Amino acid sequence: MNYEMIVYVLLNIAKIEGVLMLIPGVVSLLYGEYDVAKIIFLIAIFFAAIGFIFTIKKPRKLDIFAKDGLFIVGIAWIAFSIIGALPFYLTGSINGFINAFFETVSGFTTTGSTILTDIEALPNGIQFWRAFTHWIGGMGVLVFVMAIIPLAGSRSMNIMKAEMPGPTVDKIVPKAKQTAKILYLIYIGLTIVQILFLMAGKMPLFDSIIHAFSTAGTGGFSNKGSSVGYYDSAYIDGVITVFMILFGINFNLFYLAILKKFKRIFQSEELRVYLSIIAISTILITFNIRNMYPSIMKAFRYASFQVASIITTTGFMTADFNVWPMFSKAILLLIMIVGGCAGSTAGGLKVSRILIMAKHIKSEVKRMIHPRAMVGVTIDKKPVESSLISSVLAYCLIYFSLIVISFLLISINEFDFETSFTSVITCINNVGPGISSIVGPTGNFSTFSVFSKLVLSFDMLLGRLEIFPILLLFSPRMYKRRF
């Protein structure tokens, strides 16, 4: 492995995180939180200075190969989370470093699970940093760094492939750095538009920024204890619902929209399936909960919001879906696993993987009936390589195996089955709330043991980084074999 380059990238990450941390420091100053601002500025300056000093000289070899990319992504996210936890811990906003680490991992992985019991008591600067972690982590920590500085010469695509969610990652322009810039310009543009729409609904500027950051990263942190439900506004619910769905779409399609290639957008099978799941789930839940609300329109409002929130793994809430009928909760649990589209900021298995598996099963059934038939799997009328199908099947096998292992480890807490199982599901899929009174939309993870919080933090990282970059850190062959 190119260890010089690995250290160089990690130092650049520390530098960028230090610079980013200056922003919540300024927010603290604006709100007169001088003690909090001082601590945040000290942390920011320390890591920015270290990064700037030790990255003045570039390594002799800038190439990053597939193995290096996986290693860098795994280590970078852990390091980024440890540094990011310091403002929470050192300002006394969160008691205990493991709690601060859990909250930070939840932020950067855009999970939205929390250990906080009184969110509104946090200083404004910390509230901003908490939501900002969602926005930074949504598109990817290293993609963000790549958009600012060149890291790996011609091989930087190996970082994007290791970090971007989904079974495949393509460059939308020839150079990976340009791709990263385009992705972030789209990301920033959508975020600004949402802030303006929320302010038009009379949401305060600070609250609008917080909720736009969380929506963009499909994370779900709110500065209100009752989340979006605090505003009790059909307009705000509608705006956030639409933007959650938008951020769950593959960002390559937004680029195609800019180029006015609408035909290629409509040809996307993943997009059609994604929107179909949202529509069908919303209709089914609306009719299932209609007797719980004064009108069917109000039932539709809450159903559409929660379906969008769960399938995009955002985790906002406007209603306590834990008291909904079991049929509605079962649908939410299923779409929690499905997740959004590949190449989006959403978590979960991804619609593309579900689509590939479904088509593979269909082709195998046809092959059993007609052994001599030439049957293949196609997506958007293009053949899917057998290696990609094998990769998807392997990913799903590992994914469900990790759920079982994590569930067994969490069971040590002696919580009920629903709490233990959905806490793992919600963390590994980067959703946020589970389905139980303890970890549901009105609950939190504060009662979990330190060991369980570390397990769930590990699950959040596994889910956000698509398992392999984190698992490979523990493989001895990672450090010996060349690939």
Buried (B, 14 or more C-beta within 10 A) or exposed (E): BBEEBBBBBBBBBBBBBBBBBBBBBBBBBEBEBEEBBBBBBBBBBBBBEBBBEBBEEEBEEBBBBEBBBBBBBBBBBBBBBBBBBBBBBBBEBBEEBBBBBBBBBBBBBBBBBBBBEEBEEBBBBBBBBBBBBBBBBBBBBBBBBBBBEEBBEEBBBBBBBBBBBBBBBEBBEEEBBBBBBBBBBBBEEBBEBBBEBBBEBEBEEBBBBBBBBBBBBBBBBBBBBBBBBBBEBBBBBBBBBBBBBBBBBBBBBBBBBEEEEEEEBEEBBBBEBBBEBBEEBBBBBBBBBBEBBEEBEBBBBBBBBBBBBBBBBBBBBBBBBBBBBEEBBEBBBEBBBBBBBBBBBBBBBBBBBBBBBEBBEEBEEEBEEEEEEEBEBEBEEEEBEEEBBEBBBEBBEBBEEBBEEBBEBBBEBEBEEBBBBBBBBBBBBBBBBBBBBBBBBBBBBBBBEEEBBBBBBBBBBBBBBBBBBBBBBEEEEBEEEEE
